[in-house]
Amino acid sequence: MKCFMALSLLLLLASCNEEEHQPAATNPPVRKDSNLIRKAPANPFIDRDISPMDISYFPADYPVLKMTRGISNPPVARVIYSRPHRQGRKIFGGLLKYGEPWRLGANEATEIEFFRPVTVQGKRVAEGRYTMYAVPQEKEWTIVLNNNTFTWGLKQDSTKDVHRFTIPVQPTEQNIEDFTMVFQRTSSGADLIIAWDDVMARLPIKVS
């Protein structure tokens, strides 16, 4: 009888120990390739923007040059813009309709600042900050500088347009996933490269 009771006690202890090591039924394992993977806590201050803001300078990497080489003169220009992603979409003639104003990016209106007077297509552009937008067509774009700064980019106030420039567009060798604006040095100044999807445009800027 005593042997039977001891055996029963051992079986009970083994059963309890086994249950302690069993995973809880309410917490099944998560597949690594699943969208249900536990994510990091959300930022409590602001949501993550899927079209991050970026900045391009002319000369390129001006803040780094200022720090490492002690440059004291201001840059010639900088552009501040947000960078939407293509995500498999047809952008020009698809998502963005030809002949309709486009804010050259996402979110706030894109801004360009000149720290000295420059010349664009023979027109003198005064030092200062401007918003930029474009009116894309299949073969050319109209690039507009506007005085309505610190504004959201979806609705342009054309009554505050300062300059308009028509520039050609050309196909790119590969599709550009992230909308990009960057200055490329030339013999007379720089071209502002504007590229996305399968096209690229250049706004020539002459520095006196």
N, C-alpha and C positions, 0 to 999 in steps of 0.2 A: 504493500500500500504506500509505504514511504517512497519507494522507488518511483511509483506511478506519479505521486505528487511532485517529486523533484523534476521528473521529465516534463510534466505539464508546465511547471514554472519556467523551465528553460525554453520551451517552445513559445510561451507568452512573451518572455524577454526578447527573444529573437524576432518575433513579429513586430514588437514596438520599435526595436532598433531599425528594422527594415523600413517601417513607415516614416521614420525620421529622415531617412536618406532619399525618400521618393520626392520628385519635384511636385510642387503644388499644382493642382489641376487648373487653378485660375491663372497660372503663369506659364503658359506653354512656350517652348523655345521659339525664337524668332528667326526666320530664314534670312541669311545675309543678303540675298538678292531681292528682298522684299521691300516695298515702300513703307512697310510697317516698322522698319528699324527705328529704335528709339532715338530721337533727335535731341540735340543740345537745347537747353532752355532758351526761350525767346529772349531777345534783348529787351529789358524792361523799360528802356528809354525811347527807342525808335525801332520800327520795323526795318529789316534789311531791304535795300533798294536793289532790284534786279538790273537796273540800268545805272551803274555807278557813275559818279561825276569824275571827270578827269581834266587835266590842264596841260597845254602844250605851250612851250616858249620858243621865241626866236631872239637870240641864239638858243639852240637846243640845250636842255639841261642847265638853264641859266642859274637856278638856285645853287646847284652843285658847283658850278664854275665860280660863283660869288663866294662860296664857302672855302673852296680849295685854292683858288687863285687870287682872292682878295679883290675881285672886280668891284669897282665903285659906280661905274656908269649903269644906268637902268637898261633893261632889255629893250629891244625894238618893239616887240609885240608879244601878246599872249592870248590864248583862246581858252575859255572855260566852257565845258559842254558835258552832257551826259551820254553814255554809250549803250544804246539798246543792242540786242542780239538778233541775228537773222532767224535762227531757230527753224531753218528749212523753208521759210516763207519767201515768196517772190516779193521783193521790196518795191522797186520802181516800176510803175505801171500795174502794180498789184496792191499791196498794202498802202503805198503812197500813190495817189492818183496824179497823173500828169496834169500840169496847169494849175494845181492847187498849192497854196503856201505850205511849207514844211519848216519846222523849227530847227532843223539841222541837229537832231538828236532826240532827247526825251526830257521830260520834266520841265525845269525852268528854261526860259529862253537862253539860247547860246549867246555868250558875250565875247567880244573881241576888244582888246584894249591896245591902243597904240601909245607908246611913251614918247613919241616924236612924230612930226608930220611925215607922211609917206605918200607915194603916188601909186595909184591903181588904174591901169588902162588910161593913163594920161590925166586922170582927175586927182587933184590934191585932196588928201584926206587929213583932216586936222587931228592933232593929238587928242586923245580922249577915249572914253569907253562907249561902245555901241552894242546893241543886240544885233544878232545876225539871223536871217532866215533865207530860205531858198524857194524858188518856184521851179521845180524840176520839169523838164521836157525830155523826150527820148534822146535828142541829139545835143541839147544844150540846157544849161541852168541859168536862171537869173539869181544872183546873189545880192541880197539887200542889207545895207547897214541902216540901223534905225536908232532913234534917240530915246525910245521908250524902254529904259533899263529897269532892272530889278522887277521883272514881271514873269508870269507863267508863260510858257511858249506856245500854247495852243491857239491863241487869238492875237494876231498881229494888228497893230494900229498903223495902217499904211499912211495916215496923215503925218506921221513922224518919221517917214523914210527920209534918209539923208542922201544916200548914194545907191545906185543900182548898176550892177555889172553883169554882162552876159558872157559866160565862159563855156567852152565845149566840154563834153564828157566823152570818155573813151572806155572801152571794155578793159577789165583787168584779166591778168593771166589765171587768177584763181578767185574763187568766191571769198569775200571778206566777211567773216562771221560777226565781228564786233565793229560797229560804226567807229570810224577813225578820222581824226583831224590832227595833222602834224605839219610843222614847217620844214621845208626842204630848201637848203641854201642854194642860191643861184649867183651868177656873176654880178647881178645888179641889186640883189637883196634876197628875197625868198619867195617860194611858192607855198601857199597854204593848200596842202593836199587834203581833199575830202573824199573818203572812200568807204563804200559799203556794198554788200551783195556782189554784183559783178561789174560795177562801174566805178570810175574815179574821175574827179574834176580837179583843176588847179586854178587858184586865184593868185595871179602874179602881183607881188608887192615890191615896189621899187623904193630903195632907201637912198635918200640924197646924201 
